[in-house]
Amino acid sequence: MFERTSCVDRINVEIFSFASIFQLGDSCIVNGLSRALAVQREAEIDYGNEGDLSPYRVFSEPIPFQPITEAVTFFTHNQSPKIKVNAIDIIGVSSSSLLHVGNSKHVSMEARVKHIRQLLPLPRSEEAE
């Protein structure tokens, strides 16, 4: 599996958040999962009992992966055993993302977000206009 060496002189990342991975070196299995409930309200109200993801199907429905049915044949020839990079500059890595320098065998990443906007009702006088 591990056929090449990755060399990076400098990596600069401003922000890592929400189930993100920074992996230096080879890995066999990487699994990332992030689930978020994003509620945007016109008025600042906290009901105190929020945060349960179970009522929302987006968090429990299976992801419909399409099976790969065609045969894939390829040949690689690496003239150099190294992948050389001078610098990597990244503003942010978030929500089940991966910054990986090295070889990987199996990678599985999943991010599910439910966005809800709660707006205040229009006053009666504005509805008539």
Protein Blocks (a to p, Z undefined) as FASTA:
>chain_A
ZZbdcddfbdcdfbdcehiacdedjdfbdcddddddddddfbdcdehlgoiaklpmklmp
ccdddddfbdcddddddfbfbdcdfbdcdfbdcehiacdedddfbdcddddddddddddd
ddfklmmZZ
